[in-house]
Amino acid sequence: MSVPTAAPPGQPKKAATAAWIGSALEYYDFFIYGSAAALIFPKVFFDEADPATATLLSLATFGVAYAARPVGALFLGHFGDRLGRKKIMVFTLILMGVSTFLIGCLPTRAQVGTLAPVLLVLCRVLQGVSAAGEQASANSMTLEHAPPHRRGFFTSFTLSGTQGGQLLATLVFIPVAALPEDQLLSWGWRVPFWMSIAVAAVGYVIRRKLEETPAFEAQQATGEVVKLPLVMLLREHWADVLRVIGGALIASVSTVFTVWALAYATSDAVGMDRSSMLWVGALANLVALGAIPAWATLSDRIGRRPVYLIGAVGSAVAMYGYLWAISTGSYPLILVLGIVAFGVVYSAANGVWPSFYGEMFSTRVRLSGMAIGTQIGFAVAGFAVTFAAQIAGPDGDDWSSVALFTAALCVPPVIAALSARETAGIPTEQLGGRGAREVPQPETVTA
């Protein structure tokens, strides 16, 4: 077992800041694809003669990255537990920036025919491999730098950064979506993708200055770094991996909200304005920036499980209300219920899972356990959009069936949380051990 270690003064804040900014920049790239897949790509990369099929295929390319994530998790998880968290954080950021920039340079279907969607899918796979290691490495970095009784708060910065990236992506797409149709489809949609090079450069400068975690350095010093983390993970933590897979299905709420609901609201069945619906996502993400650390701080006080359950159970109900609001065509109702569902309720689970999942594993396999478990679950969540498009029927307006489908995907996260141990008060060096016990919480904890 590793000896107890402490982060240098101020390092927890630096790690949290690097995780926030890096995740925001990384997921800016990832989510501009989601907006484009719903609004642009059916007309640019697929056959416009069959709009329903074009939309379905476009949304399927959104899910392709999620299918690539488990493969990327095996690779990046192994090297993250062998070589350190920092190296993976830098690598994933560069890969995401380059692959996203290349999407903005792709020829359209009108220019090169079926080669266009093939190239799109290849770039999307690279995005998926990058995302596979991003959150797991950033979560491991912040968790291992954080004070024991503030792990929930500090690790939540990764997810609030993700929401910040989604907010930035939405804000960038609002003026783009408002362009005249010919400009939008010819060059306008490319601009957000080209901006990813600047995104990658800024993120690289921030992350390369970050120190490796004391927990991982202690393992290196004592020779405890395992040669095959995956073998140890499956031998000692297989049940926790299954819990994380089940818990990660909660991401279906995000993909349905971000992609399918946007496509449904702007379809002929409802007829909402593109820019107006993008503002719903922007404001919901703005609220989430405050809600995520607030829920995470609460989990440091009362535990991970109760807060996570609030998010999982509440999301099943709140998403039904949001999709119903879209079906009414009432924009004020859509705006309010969208903010409640995604900005507040979903943030409870979203803000807690980085610490909840990470605390299930020891330092030797933490990055592998989080990467593999979350990415398998996220793969299902990614294709939830495609399934939702099929469930919605030929006219794409059966919102109630999509709402029930989303609620069903919230059941495994509830089961995972109920079967997991509470880990909020366990010392960091004892995490992942079956005999770990909670220690009394100090009156004050400084970063």
N, C-alpha and C positions, 0 to 999 in steps of 0.2 A: 504493500500500500504506500502511496506517495506521502511524504511528510507534509504537514500543513504549510501552506505558503500564503503570503500576503502580497497584494499588488502594490507597486510603488505609489506614493501619494499622487493623487490626481489622475492616475492611469485609468481607473474605472470610467471617469468622465470622458477621457480621450477615446477609450474603446467604444463607449456608447455613441459618441459623436461620429466616429469613423463608421460605425455600423449604420447609424441613421443616414448620414450623407451618402455612403456607398450604396445602401439599399434603395434610397430614394432615386439615385442616378441609375442604378441597375434596373429597377422596376419602372422607371420612366420609359426605358427602352421596351420592356416587356409589355407594358399596357398600351402604348401607342399602337402596337400591333392589334390588340383587342378592339380598339376603337375603329381602326382601319378595316379589320375583318368584318365588322358589323355594317360599316357605312360605305366603304370604298372598294374593297377587293372583289366583291361579287361582280362589279361592273368593269374592273380593270384586268383581272386575271382569269375570269371564268365567262361562260357563255351567257350573254345577256338575253338570249332568246328564251331561256327558261329561268326566270328570276328566282323561283323557289329553290330549284336545284343549285343554282349559283350561290345563293346564300348558305345553303346547307354545306356545300363543299368549302366555302370560305370559312365557315365556323369550324369545320373539321380541321382545317390547317391550323387554327388556333389551338386545337387539342393535340396536334402532332407534337408540339413542344413538350406537352405533359407526358406523352408516351416516351419521349427521349429522356425524360428526367430520371427514371429509375436506373437506366444504363449509366448516365452521367453520375448518379449518386454512388454507384458501386466504385467507379473510378476515382472520383474526387473525394469520397469518404475515406477510401483506403489511404490516399496520399495525405489527406488532412490529418489523419491520426498517426501517420508515419513521419511526415515532414513538418507539420505545424499548421496552425490556423491561418497565419498571415499570408503564406505563399498562395493558398487557395483563394483567399479573398482578393488578392491582386489579379490572379489568373482569370477568375470568373468575370471580373469587371472589364478587363481588356477584351475577352472573348465576346461578351455581350455587346460592347460598343462597336466592334468591327462587324459582327454579323448583322446588327441593326442598320448600320450605315450601308451595307451592301444591299439590303432590302430596298432602300431608297434609290438605288442605282439600277434595279432590275428592269429589263424590258417588259412590255405589257403583252397580253395575249394577241392583241391586234398586230404587234410587231414581229413576234417569233412563234406564235401559235401555242401549242401545248407545252413547249419548253418553259414558258413563263411560269406556270404554276409549279412545275418540277423544281425550278430554281428557288421559288418562294418557299417550298417545303424544305429544301436543303438548308436554307438560311434559318428557317424556323427551328429546325433540329438543333443547330448550333446555339440558338437562344435557349432552348430547353436544357442542353448540357450545362450551359453557364448558370442558369437559374438553379439547377440541381445542387450546386455547391455553395451558392451565395448565402442563403439564409442559414444553413447548417453551420457554415464557418463563422459567419457574423454572430450567430447566437452563441456558439461555443466560446468565441472570443470574449463577448461581453459577460457571459455567465461566469467564466473562470477568472475574470478581472474584478467582478462585483463583490462588495461586502456580502457576507452570508445572508443577512436579513434584508437585503435590498436587491436580491437577484431578480425578483419579478419586475421591479421598476427598471433596472438597467437593461435587462434583456428585451424589454418591450420596445426599446428604441429601434430595434431592427424592424419591427412591424409598423411602428409609426413612420419610419422611413419609407417602408413599402407604400403606405397610404400617401405619404408626401410625394412619392414618385408618381403614383396614380393621379393625384391631384394635379401635378405639373403636366402630365401627359394630357389630361382632360382640358386644362387651360390652354395648352398649345393647340389642341384640336378644335377648340371653339371658333377661333377666327378662320382656321382652315376650312371647317365645315360650312362657314358662312360665305365662302367664295362662290362665284358663279359656277355652275355645273361643269362647263368646259374647262375652266382653269383648275378646278378641284381635281378633275380626273386626269388632266394632262401633267401638271407639275405641282399643284398645291399639296397633294397628299405626301409628296416626297420630302418636303422640308422638315417635318418632325423627325424623320428617320436620319436625315443628314446631320442633324444637330447632335446625334449620339457620339460623334467623334470628340466634340468639346466635352460632353458628359464623361466619356471615358478618361480623358486627359485630367480633368479635375479630380475624379475619383482616384486615379492612380497616385497623384501627388499626395492626397490625404492618407491613403492606406499604406503606402510604402514607409511612412514615418512611424507607424504604430509598432509597439513592442509586442513580442510574443507573450503568451500568458504564463504566469508563474507556475501554474499547475502543469503545463506541458513542458516547460523548461526543467521542472523538478523531475519529471519522468525521464527526460533525456539525461540528466545528471546521474540518475540512479540506475540507468539501463533498463527501465520498465516499459519503454516503447515496444509494443508487440509488432512482430514481423507481418502477421496476418490478422489484422483487426477484425475482418469479416468472420473468420473462424471463431474467434473468441466471442464476438457479438452473438452469433447464432447459437453458441453453446451455453452462454451464461445469461443472455438477455433476450431470448427469442420471444418470450411473452410480452416484454415491453415493446419490442419491434411491432408485434401485432397490435398492441394498444395504440401506438403512434400511427400505424396505417389506418386504423379505424377512426382515430381522432382527426387525422388529416382530411377526411372526407368533408369536414366542416367548410373547407375551401370551396365546395360546390356553391355555397351561398354567394361567395364573391364572384365566381365566374358567371352564374346565372344573372346576378344583379348587373354586372359590368357589361356583359356581352349580349345574352339572350334578351333580357328586358329592354335593352337599348334598341336592339333590332325589332322587337315586337312593337315598342312604342312608336317608332318612326315608320312602321309599315303602313300599308294602305288600310289595314284593319282598324288602326287607331288614328294615325295621321298626325302625330305630334311632331313639332319642329325639331330638327337635329340639334341645333344650338341650345334650345331650351332643355332638352333631355341631358345634354352634356353638363349643363349647369346643375342639374340634380346630383349627378355623380360628384361634381366638384365640391358642392356644399356639404354633401355627406362625408366626403373624405376630409374636408376641413374640420368638421365636428369630430371625426375619428382621431385626428391629430391630438386632440385634448382628451378624448375618451379612453384611448388605449393606455396611456401611462396612468390615468386615474384608476381604471380597472386593475391594472398590474400592481399599483400601490396597495389597493384593497386586498389583493391576493397575498401580499407580504404580511398582511395583518390577520386575515381569516383563513388563508389557505388557497391553494390553486384550484382544488376540485369544485368548491361551491361557486366560484366566479366563472369558471369554465362552463359549468352546467347552466348557469344563467344565460350565457351566450348561445350554447347549443340548443337548449329548449326554446329560448326566446326567439331565436332566428327562424325556427320552423313556423312559428306563429306570425312573426313580423313580415316575413317574405310573402306569405299568403296575402296579408293586407296590402303590401306594396304592389303586387301584381294585379290585385283587384282594383286598386286605385288607377293603375294604367288603363285597365279595361273601361273605366268610366270616362276617360278623356279629360278629367278635371285636373288641371295643372297644379293648383294649390294643394290638392289632396295628394297628388303624386310627390310633390316636393316635400311635404311634411312627413309622409309615411316612408319615403325614401331615406330621409335623414335619420328617422327613428330606427328603421330596420338595419341600415348599413352603417350609419355613423355612430349609433349608440349601442344597440343590442348586439350586433355581430362583433363589435369591438371588444366585448367582454371575453369571448373565446379567442379572438384574434390577438389580444394583448397579453393573454396568459399562456398560450401554448408554447412560446419560446422557452420560458422557464419550466413549465410543466413537463414538456417532453425531454428537455435537456437534462433535467434532474433525475430522470429515470436511469441514466447511464453513468458509468465511471469515466474518468478522464481518458482512459486508454481507448475507449470505443465510442466516445460521445459524438464526434462528428459523423462517424459511419452510421451510428444508430439513428441520429436525427435525419441525416441525408436520405438513407435508404427508406426508413419508415415514412417520412413525410412525402417523399417523391413518388412512392407507390400510391399513396392516398391521393396526392395531387394529380396523378395521372388520370385517376377516375374522375376527379373534379373537373379536369380540363375537358374531358369528353362529355361531361354533364351538359355542356352547351349543345353539343351535337344531338344527344339524346333528347334534350328539351325541344329542339327544333323538330324532331320527328314526332314527339309526343303531342306537340301543339297542333298536329293535323295538317292537311294539305293547304289550308288557308292561314296557318300559323297563328290562330287566335284562341286556341284552347288553353287559356292561361291557368285555369283551375287545375288541370291535370299536371301542368308544369309545377305549380305551387305544391301539390301533393307529392310529386316526385322529389322536389327539393326538401320537403319535410322528411321524407323517408331517408334521405341521405344524411339527415341530422341524427338519426337513431344510433348508428355505430359510434359516433363521438360520445353520445351519452353513456353507452355501455362501456366504452373505453375509460371514461372518467370515473364511473362508479366502481370499476374493478381495479383502479390504480391506487397506489399508496400515496398518502399526503407527504410531500417532500419539502414544504416551504421552510421548515425549521431545522433541517438536517445540515450539519457542517459540509462545506463544499468538498473537502477531501474524503468524506464518507459517502458521498452520493454514489448510487449504483451498487452499494453493499446491502445485503439482506439484513445485517444486524445493525444498520444505522439507526440512531435514535435522535430525536429532536432535542436541541439544546435550548436553555432559557434565552429569550430575546433580550439583548441589552437595551438599556433605557435610551441610549442615543447611538447612532451609527453614522460615521462620517464617510464621505466618498474619498 
